[in-house]
Amino acid sequence: MQIVILYGTESGNAERLAGDLGKAIGSQHQWRVVDLGDVDPAELSTDEIHIFITSTYGDGLLGETGQIFYEALEESDVELDGLRYAIFGLGDSSYEDTYNQGSSLLDAILTEHGATRFGEFGLHDDGGFERKKDVALAWLPGVLAAAQQL
């Protein structure tokens, strides 16, 4: 499989986690890590599996680079039929009203444009005791198994 790990971040959390996931995939599959702020939604390839890693900030918005991608997609009429993706959100449950809202917003707009999510929706609570890397690495095998069934 060819896998693209796309991250949307402000402070670098999602970027570091994207790299950790790539290292965990290793030579098992071809993979690359891309900043969502550098992605034109029209250039997403249906020949690749996409894994989105996003952080939620402020009043439930995506991190800066994720927000750039979200707004580009929001303003676009691009159809993403055939695009398959998994998503892992980083948030803090102490912000009850907006906990992981950024990843939910990204998931909704991708679906609106015709993309299909597979696997479990991954979530990490920064207000909890588990390390985000441990949670994401435990989530990854299920996502890869689901991707192979596509």
DSSP file (Angstrom, degrees, kcal/mol; ACC not computed):
  #  RESIDUE AA STRUCTURE BP1 BP2  ACC     N-H-->O    O-->H-N    N-H-->O    O-->H-N    TCO  KAPPA ALPHA  PHI   PSI    X-CA   Y-CA   Z-CA
    1    1 A M              0   0    0      0, 0.0    29,-1.8     0, 0.0     2,-0.6   0.000 360.0 360.0 360.0 149.1    0.0    0.0    0.0
    2    2 A Q  E     -a   30   0A   0     45,-0.4    47,-3.1    27,-0.2     2,-0.4  -0.943 360.0-169.3-103.6 123.4    1.0    3.6   -0.5
    3    3 A I  E     -ab  31  49A   0     27,-2.8    29,-1.5    -2,-0.6     2,-0.5  -0.940  14.7-163.1-121.5 132.6    0.1    5.6    2.6
    4    4 A V  E     -ab  32  50A   0     45,-3.2    47,-2.9    -2,-0.4     2,-0.7  -0.972   7.6-158.6-112.5 123.2    0.1    9.4    3.0
    5    5 A I  E     -ab  33  51A   0     27,-3.0    29,-2.7    -2,-0.5     2,-0.5  -0.907  14.2-169.6-102.4 113.2    0.1   10.6    6.6
    6    6 A L  E     -ab  34  52A   0     45,-2.9    47,-3.0    -2,-0.7     2,-0.4  -0.883   0.2-164.5-109.4 131.3   -1.2   14.2    6.6
    7    7 A Y  E     -ab  35  53A   0     27,-2.2    29,-3.1    -2,-0.5     2,-0.5  -0.913  13.6-164.6-120.8 144.5   -0.9   16.3    9.7
    8    8 A G  E     + b   0  54A   0     45,-2.5    47,-1.3    -2,-0.4    55,-0.4  -0.986  33.7 146.2-122.8 119.0   -2.6   19.5   10.8
    9    9 A T        -     0   0    0     -2,-0.5    56,-2.1    45,-0.2    57,-0.2  -0.895  42.0-167.4-148.0 169.9   -0.9   21.3   13.7
   10   10 A E  S    S+     0   0    0     -2,-0.3    -1,-0.1    53,-0.2    52,-0.0   0.528  97.3  30.2-127.3 -40.5    0.0   24.5   15.3
   11   11 A S  S    S-     0   0    0      0, 0.0    -2,-0.0     0, 0.0     0, 0.0   0.489 111.6-102.8-104.8  -4.9    2.5   23.5   18.0
   12   12 A G  S  > S+     0   0    0      3,-0.0     4,-2.4     4,-0.0     5,-0.2   0.336  86.6 118.6 102.6  -7.3    4.0   20.4   16.3
   13   13 A N  H  > S+     0   0    0      1,-0.2     4,-2.2     2,-0.2     5,-0.2   0.943  80.9  43.0 -57.3 -50.7    2.2   17.7   18.2
   14   14 A A  H  > S+     0   0    0      1,-0.2     4,-2.4     2,-0.2    -1,-0.2   0.854 112.2  55.0 -66.7 -34.4    0.5   16.2   15.2
   15   15 A E  H  > S+     0   0    0      2,-0.2     4,-1.9     1,-0.2    -1,-0.2   0.937 109.6  45.5 -64.4 -46.6    3.6   16.5   13.1
   16   16 A R  H  X S+     0   0    0     -4,-2.4     4,-2.1     1,-0.2    -2,-0.2   0.905 113.5  50.4 -62.8 -41.0    5.7   14.5   15.6
   17   17 A L  H  X S+     0   0    0     -4,-2.2     4,-2.3    -5,-0.2    -1,-0.2   0.885 106.4  55.0 -66.7 -37.7    3.0   11.9   15.8
   18   18 A A  H  X S+     0   0    0     -4,-2.4     4,-2.2     1,-0.2    -1,-0.2   0.912 109.0  48.5 -59.8 -42.8    2.8   11.6   12.0
   19   19 A G  H  X S+     0   0    0     -4,-1.9     4,-2.4     2,-0.2    -1,-0.2   0.890 109.1  53.0 -64.1 -39.8    6.5   10.8   12.0
   20   20 A D  H  X S+     0   0    0     -4,-2.1     4,-1.9     2,-0.2    -2,-0.2   0.900 109.3  49.1 -62.5 -40.6    6.1    8.3   14.7
   21   21 A L  H  X S+     0   0    0     -4,-2.3     4,-2.0     2,-0.2    -2,-0.2   0.910 109.8  51.7 -66.2 -41.4    3.3    6.5   12.8
   22   22 A G  H  X S+     0   0    0     -4,-2.2     4,-2.1     1,-0.2    -2,-0.2   0.922 109.3  49.6 -59.8 -44.4    5.5    6.5    9.6
   23   23 A K  H  < S+     0   0    0     -4,-2.4    -1,-0.2     1,-0.2    -2,-0.2   0.874 109.5  52.5 -62.4 -36.5    8.4    4.9   11.6
   24   24 A A  H  < S+     0   0    0     -4,-1.9    -1,-0.2     1,-0.2    -2,-0.2   0.853 107.5  51.0 -69.0 -34.0    6.0    2.3   12.9
   25   25 A I  H >< S+     0   0    0     -4,-2.0     3,-1.7     1,-0.2     4,-0.3   0.882  88.1 161.1 -67.7 -37.4    4.8    1.4    9.4
   26   26 A G  G ><  -     0   0    0     -4,-2.1     3,-0.5     1,-0.3    -1,-0.2  -0.205  66.6 -23.1  56.8-136.1    8.5    1.1    8.5
   27   27 A S  G 3  S+     0   0    0      1,-0.2    -1,-0.3    -4,-0.1    -2,-0.1   0.376 113.5  95.8 -91.0   4.3    9.2   -0.9    5.3
   28   28 A Q  G <  S+     0   0    0     -3,-1.7     2,-0.3     1,-0.1    -1,-0.2   0.865 100.9   1.6 -60.3 -37.4    5.9   -2.7    5.5
   29   29 A H  S <  S-     0   0    0     -3,-0.5     2,-0.4    -4,-0.3   -27,-0.2  -0.933  85.4 -94.6-143.5 162.9    4.4   -0.2    3.1
   30   30 A Q  E     +a    2   0A   0    -29,-1.8   -27,-2.8    -2,-0.3     2,-0.3  -0.703  55.6 167.3 -79.4 134.5    5.5    2.9    1.2
   31   31 A W  E     -a    3   0A   0     -2,-0.4     2,-0.3   -29,-0.2   -27,-0.2  -0.979  21.6-175.6-147.7 158.5    4.7    6.0    3.2
   32   32 A R  E     -a    4   0A   0    -29,-1.5   -27,-3.0    -2,-0.3     2,-0.4  -0.981  21.7-129.8-150.8 156.3    5.3    9.7    3.4
   33   33 A V  E     -a    5   0A   0     -2,-0.3     2,-0.4   -29,-0.2   -27,-0.2  -0.916  26.5-177.4-112.0 133.9    4.4   12.5    5.8
   34   34 A V  E     -a    6   0A   0    -29,-2.7   -27,-2.2    -2,-0.4     2,-0.4  -0.992  27.7-124.1-136.2 138.0    2.8   15.7    4.5
   35   35 A D  E >   -a    7   0A   0     -2,-0.4     3,-2.2   -29,-0.2   -27,-0.2  -0.677  20.0-138.7 -76.3 126.5    1.8   19.0    6.2
   36   36 A L  G >  S+     0   0    0    -29,-3.1     3,-1.7    -2,-0.4   -28,-0.1   0.790 101.0  68.2 -58.2 -27.5   -1.9   19.7    5.4
   37   37 A G  G 3  S+     0   0    0    -30,-0.4    -1,-0.3     1,-0.3   -29,-0.1   0.672 100.1  49.7 -65.6 -15.3   -1.0   23.4    4.9
   38   38 A D  G <  S+     0   0    0     -3,-2.2     2,-0.5     2,-0.0    -1,-0.3   0.269  93.0 100.2-103.6   9.0    0.9   22.3    1.8
   39   39 A V    <   -     0   0    0     -3,-1.7     3,-0.0    -4,-0.1     5,-0.0  -0.846  57.3-153.9-108.1 129.2   -1.9   20.2    0.3
   40   40 A D    >   -     0   0    0     -2,-0.5     3,-2.6     1,-0.1     4,-0.3  -0.883  20.6-139.6 -90.1 119.5   -4.3   21.3   -2.5
   41   41 A P  G >  S+     0   0    0      0, 0.0     3,-1.4     0, 0.0    -1,-0.1   0.809 100.8  61.5 -52.4 -31.5   -7.4   19.1   -1.9
   42   42 A A  G 3  S+     0   0    0      1,-0.3    37,-0.1    -3,-0.0    -3,-0.0   0.684  98.3  58.5 -68.9 -17.0   -7.8   18.6   -5.7
   43   43 A E  G <  S+     0   0    0     -3,-2.6    -1,-0.3     2,-0.1     2,-0.2   0.395  73.5 120.4 -95.6   3.0   -4.4   16.9   -5.7
   44   44 A L    <   -     0   0    0     -3,-1.4     2,-0.4    -4,-0.3    39,-0.0  -0.505  60.1-134.4 -68.0 134.2   -5.3   14.1   -3.3
   45   45 A S    >   -     0   0    0     -2,-0.2     3,-1.1     1,-0.1    -2,-0.1  -0.757  14.3-154.0 -98.6 132.9   -4.8   10.7   -5.0
   46   46 A T  T 3  S+     0   0    0     -2,-0.4    -1,-0.1     1,-0.2    38,-0.1   0.527  93.3  72.4 -77.2  -5.0   -7.4    7.9   -4.8
   47   47 A D  T 3  S+     0   0    0      2,-0.0   -45,-0.4    36,-0.0     2,-0.3   0.515  94.4  63.9 -83.8  -5.8   -4.5    5.5   -5.4
   48   48 A E  S <  S-     0   0    0     -3,-1.1    36,-0.6   -47,-0.1     2,-0.4  -0.831  81.3-122.5-119.2 155.5   -3.1    6.1   -1.9
   49   49 A I  E     -bc   3  84A   0    -47,-3.1   -45,-3.2    -2,-0.3     2,-0.5  -0.808  31.2-148.0 -90.4 136.3   -4.5    5.5    1.6
   50   50 A H  E     -bc   4  85A   0     34,-2.0    36,-2.4    -2,-0.4     2,-0.5  -0.914  14.5-170.4-113.2 132.8   -4.7    8.7    3.7
   51   51 A I  E     -bc   5  86A   0    -47,-2.9   -45,-2.9    -2,-0.5     2,-0.5  -0.978  12.3-158.2-119.9 116.8   -4.2    9.0    7.4
   52   52 A F  E     -bc   6  87A   0     34,-2.8    36,-2.7    -2,-0.5     2,-0.5  -0.826   7.5-171.2 -98.0 129.2   -5.1   12.4    8.9
   53   53 A I  E     +bc   7  88A   0    -47,-3.0   -45,-2.5    -2,-0.5     2,-0.3  -0.983  18.0 173.7-117.9 118.9   -3.6   13.4   12.2
   54   54 A T  E     -bc   8  89A   0     34,-2.2    36,-2.9    -2,-0.5     2,-0.3  -0.941  23.1-149.5-132.4 150.1   -5.1   16.6   13.6
   55   55 A S  E     - c   0  90A   0    -47,-1.3     8,-1.2    -2,-0.3     2,-0.4  -0.827  15.6-136.9-109.4 152.9   -5.0   18.7   16.7
   56   56 A T  E     +F   62   0B   0     34,-1.6     2,-0.3    -2,-0.3     6,-0.2  -0.934  28.1 175.1-110.4 135.1   -7.9   20.9   18.1
   57   57 A Y  E >>  -F   61   0B   0      4,-3.2     4,-2.0    -2,-0.4     3,-1.1  -0.861  43.5 -12.1-132.5 165.5   -7.1   24.4   19.4
   58   58 A G  T 34 S+     0   0    0     -2,-0.3     2,-0.3     1,-0.3    40,-0.1  -0.119 129.3   0.6  52.0-125.2   -8.9   27.4   20.7
   59   59 A D  T 34 S-     0   0    0      1,-0.1    -1,-0.3    42,-0.0    -3,-0.0  -0.136 128.0 -64.9 -90.8  37.9  -12.7   27.2   20.2
   60   60 A G  T <4 S+     0   0    0     -3,-1.1    -2,-0.2    -2,-0.3    45,-0.2   0.652  93.2 141.9  92.9  17.1  -12.6   23.8   18.6
   61   61 A L  E  <  -F   57   0B   0     -4,-2.0    -4,-3.2     1,-0.1    41,-0.3  -0.468  54.9-102.4 -87.5 161.0  -10.7   24.8   15.4
   62   62 A L  E     -F   56   0B   0     -6,-0.2    -6,-0.2    40,-0.2    -1,-0.1  -0.386  50.2 -86.5 -70.3 158.0   -8.0   22.7   13.7
   63   63 A G     >  -     0   0    0     -8,-1.2     4,-2.8   -55,-0.4     3,-0.4  -0.210  55.2 -88.6 -59.4 162.8   -4.4   23.7   14.2
   64   64 A E  H  > S+     0   0    0      1,-0.3     4,-1.7     2,-0.2   -54,-0.2   0.843 127.1  41.7 -47.1 -50.4   -3.1   26.3   11.8
   65   65 A T  H  > S+     0   0    0    -56,-2.1     4,-1.5     1,-0.2    -1,-0.3   0.851 115.7  50.4 -73.1 -31.5   -2.0   24.0    9.0
   66   66 A G  H  > S+     0   0    0     -3,-0.4     4,-2.7   -57,-0.2    -2,-0.2   0.867 107.9  54.1 -68.0 -36.4   -5.1   21.9    9.3
   67   67 A Q  H  X S+     0   0    0     -4,-2.8     4,-2.7     2,-0.2     5,-0.2   0.870 104.2  55.1 -65.9 -37.5   -7.3   25.0    9.2
   68   68 A I  H  X S+     0   0    0     -4,-1.7     4,-1.9    -5,-0.3    -1,-0.2   0.940 112.0  43.2 -59.9 -47.3   -5.6   26.1    5.9
   69   69 A F  H  X S+     0   0    0     -4,-1.5     4,-2.5     2,-0.2     5,-0.2   0.931 113.0  52.4 -64.0 -45.8   -6.5   22.7    4.3
   70   70 A Y  H  X S+     0   0    0     -4,-2.7     4,-2.6     1,-0.2    -2,-0.2   0.924 110.7  46.9 -56.8 -48.0  -10.1   22.8    5.8
   71   71 A E  H  X S+     0   0    0     -4,-2.7     4,-1.8     2,-0.2    -1,-0.2   0.871 110.8  52.5 -65.5 -36.9  -10.8   26.3    4.4
   72   72 A A  H  < S+     0   0    0     -4,-1.9     4,-0.4    -5,-0.2    -1,-0.2   0.913 113.2  44.3 -64.1 -41.2   -9.4   25.3    1.0
   73   73 A L  H >< S+     0   0    0     -4,-2.5     3,-0.8     1,-0.2    -2,-0.2   0.879 110.5  55.0 -69.4 -38.0  -11.7   22.3    0.9
   74   74 A E  H 3< S+     0   0    0     -4,-2.6    -1,-0.2     1,-0.2    -2,-0.2   0.854 111.7  43.9 -62.0 -36.3  -14.6   24.3    2.2
   75   75 A E  T 3< S+     0   0    0     -4,-1.8    -1,-0.2    -5,-0.2     2,-0.2   0.483 104.6  85.6 -87.4  -3.8  -14.2   26.8   -0.7
   76   76 A S    <   -     0   0    0     -3,-0.8    -3,-0.0    -4,-0.4    -4,-0.0  -0.619  61.4-154.7-101.6 155.5  -13.7   24.0   -3.2
   77   77 A D        +     0   0    0     -2,-0.2    -1,-0.1     2,-0.1    -4,-0.1   0.092  48.4 143.3-108.4  20.5  -16.1   22.0   -5.3
   78   78 A V        -     0   0    0     -5,-0.2     2,-0.5     1,-0.1    -2,-0.1  -0.309  46.0-137.1 -61.5 140.4  -13.6   19.1   -5.6
   79   79 A E        -     0   0    0      1,-0.1    35,-0.2    35,-0.1    34,-0.1  -0.892  15.5-170.9-102.0 128.5  -15.1   15.7   -5.5
   80   80 A L    >   +     0   0    0     33,-4.3     3,-2.5    -2,-0.5    36,-0.2   0.010  26.5 153.2-108.3  26.6  -13.2   13.2   -3.4
   81   81 A D  T 3  S+     0   0    0      1,-0.3    34,-0.2    32,-0.3     3,-0.1  -0.337  70.8  24.2 -55.7 133.4  -15.1   10.0   -4.5
   82   82 A G  T 3  S+     0   0    0     32,-0.6     2,-0.4     1,-0.3    -1,-0.3   0.252  89.2 128.6  92.3 -12.4  -12.8    7.1   -4.1
   83   83 A L    <   -     0   0    0     -3,-2.5    33,-3.1    31,-0.1     2,-0.4  -0.652  42.2-162.0 -78.2 127.8  -10.6    8.7   -1.5
   84   84 A R  E     +cd  49 116A   0    -36,-0.6   -34,-2.0    -2,-0.4     2,-0.3  -0.928  16.4 166.6-115.0 134.8  -10.1    6.5    1.5
   85   85 A Y  E     -cd  50 117A   0     31,-2.3    33,-2.4    -2,-0.4     2,-0.3  -0.982  27.9-154.0-147.9 155.7   -8.9    7.8    4.8
   86   86 A A  E     -c   51   0A   0    -36,-2.4   -34,-2.8    -2,-0.3     2,-0.4  -0.855  21.8-150.9-118.4 160.2   -8.5    7.2    8.5
   87   87 A I  E     -c   52   0A   0     33,-0.3    35,-2.5    -2,-0.3     2,-0.4  -0.997  14.2-171.0-141.1 141.8   -8.3    9.9   11.1
   88   88 A F  E     -ce  53 122A   0    -36,-2.7   -34,-2.2    -2,-0.4     2,-0.4  -0.984  16.5-157.2-131.6 119.8   -6.7   10.4   14.5
   89   89 A G  E     -ce  54 123A   0     33,-3.1    35,-2.2    -2,-0.4     2,-0.5  -0.788   6.3-154.8-104.3 140.5   -7.6   13.4   16.6
   90   90 A L  E     +ce  55 124A   0    -36,-2.9   -34,-1.6    -2,-0.4     2,-0.3  -0.947  35.1 136.5-109.2 127.0   -5.6   15.1   19.4
   91   91 A G  E     - e   0 125A   0     33,-2.0    35,-4.0    -2,-0.5     2,-0.4  -0.885  48.9-114.0-154.9-175.6   -7.6   17.0   21.9
   92   92 A D    >   -     0   0    0     -2,-0.3     3,-2.1    33,-0.3     6,-0.2  -0.966  12.5-153.0-135.8 114.5   -8.1   17.8   25.6
   93   93 A S  T 3  S+     0   0    0     -2,-0.4     6,-0.1     1,-0.3     3,-0.1   0.599  88.5  79.7 -68.1 -10.1  -11.3   16.7   27.4
   94   94 A S  T 3  S+     0   0    0      1,-0.2     2,-1.0     2,-0.1    -1,-0.3   0.709  84.3  67.0 -68.9 -15.9  -11.0   19.5   29.9
   95   95 A Y  S X> S+     0   0    0     -3,-2.1     3,-1.2     1,-0.2     4,-1.0  -0.695  75.8 178.6 -96.9  76.7  -12.4   21.6   27.1
   96   96 A E  T 34 S+     0   0    0     -2,-1.0     3,-0.5     1,-0.3    -1,-0.2   0.826  70.5  49.2 -53.7 -42.7  -15.7   19.8   27.3
   97   97 A D  T 34 S+     0   0    0      1,-0.2    -1,-0.3    -3,-0.2    -4,-0.1   0.722 124.1  27.9 -74.1 -21.1  -17.5   21.8   24.5
   98   98 A T  T X4 S+     0   0    0     -3,-1.2     3,-2.5    -6,-0.2     4,-0.4   0.261  75.8 151.7-125.9  12.2  -14.8   21.5   21.9
   99   99 A Y  T 3< S-     0   0    0     -4,-1.0    -6,-0.1    -3,-0.5    -8,-0.1  -0.264  86.3 -17.7 -53.8 118.4  -13.0   18.2   22.8
  100  100 A N  T 3> S+     0   0    0    -10,-0.1     4,-1.5     1,-0.1    -1,-0.3   0.718  91.9 140.6  54.8  27.3  -11.6   16.9   19.5
  101  101 A Q  H <>  +     0   0    0     -3,-2.5     4,-2.6     1,-0.2     5,-0.2   0.843  62.9  62.6 -65.1 -33.5  -13.9   19.1   17.5
  102  102 A G  H  > S+     0   0    0     -4,-0.4     4,-2.2   -41,-0.3    -1,-0.2   0.928 104.7  44.8 -59.1 -46.8  -11.2   19.8   15.0
  103  103 A S  H  > S+     0   0    0      1,-0.2     4,-2.5     2,-0.2    -1,-0.2   0.866 112.6  52.6 -67.2 -34.3  -10.9   16.2   13.9
  104  104 A S  H  X S+     0   0    0     -4,-1.5     4,-2.3     2,-0.2    -2,-0.2   0.894 108.8  50.0 -66.2 -39.6  -14.7   15.9   13.7
  105  105 A L  H  X S+     0   0    0     -4,-2.6     4,-2.2     2,-0.2     5,-0.2   0.923 112.2  47.3 -63.6 -44.2  -14.9   19.0   11.5
  106  106 A L  H  X S+     0   0    0     -4,-2.2     4,-2.3     1,-0.2     5,-0.2   0.921 111.6  50.9 -63.8 -43.8  -12.2   17.6    9.2
  107  107 A D  H  X S+     0   0    0     -4,-2.5     4,-2.1     1,-0.2    -1,-0.2   0.920 110.9  49.2 -58.7 -45.3  -14.0   14.2    9.1
  108  108 A A  H  X S+     0   0    0     -4,-2.3     4,-2.4     1,-0.2    -1,-0.2   0.902 111.9  46.3 -64.1 -42.8  -17.3   15.8    8.2
  109  109 A I  H  X S+     0   0    0     -4,-2.2     4,-1.5     2,-0.2    -1,-0.2   0.870 110.7  52.4 -73.4 -33.9  -16.0   18.0    5.4
  110  110 A L  H  <>S+     0   0    0     -4,-2.3     5,-2.3    -5,-0.2    -1,-0.2   0.933 112.3  46.5 -62.3 -44.1  -14.0   15.1    3.8
  111  111 A T  H ><5S+     0   0    0     -4,-2.1     3,-2.1     1,-0.2    -2,-0.2   0.902 107.0  57.7 -63.9 -42.4  -17.2   13.0    3.9
  112  112 A E  H 3<5S+     0   0    0     -4,-2.4    -1,-0.2     1,-0.3    -2,-0.2   0.847 105.9  51.0 -55.0 -34.9  -19.2   15.9    2.4
  113  113 A H  T 3<5S-     0   0    0     -4,-1.5   -33,-4.3    -3,-0.2    -1,-0.3   0.323 129.0 -96.0 -90.6   8.1  -16.8   15.9   -0.6
  114  114 A G  T < 5S+     0   0    0     -3,-2.1   -32,-0.6     1,-0.3    -3,-0.2   0.406  75.8 139.6 100.8  -2.6  -17.3   12.2   -1.1
  115  115 A A      < -     0   0    0     -5,-2.3     2,-0.5   -34,-0.2    -1,-0.3  -0.340  43.9-135.0 -73.0 158.6  -14.3   10.6    0.7
  116  116 A T  E     -d   84   0A   0    -33,-3.1   -31,-2.3   -36,-0.2     2,-0.3  -0.966   8.2-146.0-122.2 123.6  -14.8    7.5    2.7
  117  117 A R  E     -d   85   0A   0     -2,-0.5     2,-0.3   -33,-0.2   -31,-0.2  -0.653  18.6-172.4 -84.8 142.2  -13.5    6.9    6.2
  118  118 A F        +     0   0    0    -33,-2.4   -31,-0.3    -2,-0.3    29,-0.1  -0.895  42.6  19.0-128.2 160.9  -12.4    3.4    7.2
  119  119 A G  S    S-     0   0    0     -2,-0.3     2,-0.1   -33,-0.1    24,-0.1   0.025 102.0 -33.4  72.6 177.2  -11.2    1.9   10.5
  120  120 A E        -     0   0    0     19,-0.2     2,-0.7     1,-0.1   -33,-0.3  -0.437  61.7-113.8 -70.4 140.2  -11.8    3.2   14.0
  121  121 A F        -     0   0    0     -2,-0.1     2,-0.3   -35,-0.1   -33,-0.2  -0.682  39.7-139.9 -72.8 112.5  -11.9    7.0   14.6
  122  122 A G  E     +e   88   0A   0    -35,-2.5   -33,-3.1    -2,-0.7     2,-0.4  -0.581  25.0 179.5 -83.2 138.2   -8.8    7.5   16.7
  123  123 A L  E     -e   89   0A   0     -2,-0.3     2,-0.4   -35,-0.2   -33,-0.2  -0.997  14.2-166.8-138.4 142.0   -8.8    9.9   19.6
  124  124 A H  E     -e   90   0A   0    -35,-2.2   -33,-2.0    -2,-0.4     2,-0.7  -0.997  12.5-149.0-126.0 135.7   -6.3   11.0   22.2
  125  125 A D  E >   -e   91   0A   0     -2,-0.4     3,-1.9   -35,-0.2   -33,-0.3  -0.897   4.0-166.1-104.0 108.6   -7.2   12.9   25.3
  126  126 A D  T 3  S+     0   0    0    -35,-4.0   -34,-0.2    -2,-0.7    -1,-0.1   0.691  89.7  63.1 -66.8 -17.5   -4.3   15.2   26.3
  127  127 A G  T 3  S+     0   0    0    -36,-0.3    -1,-0.3    -3,-0.1   -35,-0.1   0.487  96.6  77.0 -83.3  -2.8   -6.1   15.6   29.7
  128  128 A G  S <  S-     0   0    0     -3,-1.9    -4,-0.0     2,-0.2     0, 0.0  -0.094  90.9-107.0 -94.4-165.2   -5.7   11.9   30.4
  129  129 A F  S    S+     0   0    0      2,-0.1     2,-0.3    -2,-0.0    -3,-0.1   0.578  83.8  94.9-104.0 -12.8   -2.8    9.8   31.5
  130  130 A E  S    S-     0   0    0     -5,-0.2     2,-0.2     1,-0.1    -2,-0.2  -0.583  77.2-116.8 -84.5 142.8   -1.9    7.9   28.3
  131  131 A R     >  -     0   0    0     -2,-0.3     4,-2.1     1,-0.1     5,-0.2  -0.556  18.6-129.9 -74.8 139.9    0.8    9.2   26.0
  132  132 A K  H  > S+     0   0    0      1,-0.2     4,-2.7    -2,-0.2     5,-0.2   0.871 107.9  55.0 -58.7 -38.4   -0.5   10.2   22.5
  133  133 A K  H  > S+     0   0    0      1,-0.2     4,-2.6     2,-0.2    -1,-0.2   0.918 107.9  48.6 -62.5 -43.1    2.2    8.1   20.8
  134  134 A D  H  > S+     0   0    0      2,-0.2     4,-1.6     1,-0.2    -2,-0.2   0.913 113.5  46.9 -63.6 -42.8    1.1    4.9   22.8
  135  135 A V  H  X S+     0   0    0     -4,-2.1     4,-1.5     2,-0.2    -2,-0.2   0.929 114.8  46.3 -65.0 -45.2   -2.5    5.5   21.9
  136  136 A A  H  X S+     0   0    0     -4,-2.7     4,-2.1     1,-0.2    -2,-0.2   0.890 111.1  51.3 -66.8 -39.7   -1.8    6.1   18.2
  137  137 A L  H  < S+     0   0    0     -4,-2.6    -1,-0.2     1,-0.2    -2,-0.2   0.817 110.6  49.5 -69.0 -28.7    0.6    3.2   17.9
  138  138 A A  H  < S+     0   0    0     -4,-1.6     4,-0.4    -5,-0.2    -1,-0.2   0.807 113.4  47.7 -74.5 -29.9   -2.1    0.9   19.4
  139  139 A W  H >X S+     0   0    0     -4,-1.5     4,-1.4     1,-0.2     3,-0.6   0.829  97.6  72.8 -76.1 -36.1   -4.7    2.3   16.9
  140  140 A L  H 3X S+     0   0    0     -4,-2.1     4,-2.6     1,-0.2     5,-0.2   0.843  88.1  56.0 -57.0 -46.3   -2.5    2.0   13.8
  141  141 A P  H 3> S+     0   0    0      0, 0.0     4,-2.4     0, 0.0    -1,-0.2   0.889 108.0  50.0 -58.2 -38.7   -2.5   -1.9   13.3
  142  142 A G  H <> S+     0   0    0     -3,-0.6     4,-2.3    -4,-0.4    -2,-0.2   0.887 111.4  48.9 -64.2 -38.9   -6.4   -1.9   13.2
  143  143 A V  H  X S+     0   0    0     -4,-1.4     4,-2.4     2,-0.2    -1,-0.2   0.916 111.6  48.4 -67.0 -43.9   -6.3    0.9   10.6
  144  144 A L  H  X S+     0   0    0     -4,-2.6     4,-1.7     2,-0.2    -2,-0.2   0.894 111.7  50.2 -64.7 -39.0   -3.8   -0.8    8.5
  145  145 A A  H  X S+     0   0    0     -4,-2.4     4,-0.7    -5,-0.2    -1,-0.2   0.913 111.7  48.2 -64.1 -42.1   -5.8   -4.1    8.6
  146  146 A A  H >< S+     0   0    0     -4,-2.3     3,-0.8     1,-0.2     4,-0.4   0.878 108.5  54.8 -65.1 -37.4   -8.9   -2.2    7.6
  147  147 A A  H >< S+     0   0    0     -4,-2.4     3,-1.2     1,-0.2    -1,-0.2   0.865 102.8  56.0 -64.4 -36.0   -7.1   -0.5    4.8
  148  148 A Q  H 3< S+     0   0    0     -4,-1.7    -1,-0.2     1,-0.3    -2,-0.2   0.695 101.8  58.1 -71.1 -17.4   -6.0   -3.9    3.4
  149  149 A Q  T <<        0   0    0     -3,-0.8    -1,-0.3    -4,-0.7    -2,-0.2   0.555 360.0 360.0 -85.6  -8.8   -9.6   -4.9    3.2
  150  150 A L    <         0   0    0     -3,-1.2    -1,-0.2    -4,-0.4    -2,-0.1   0.493 360.0 360.0 -72.9 360.0  -10.5   -2.0    0.9
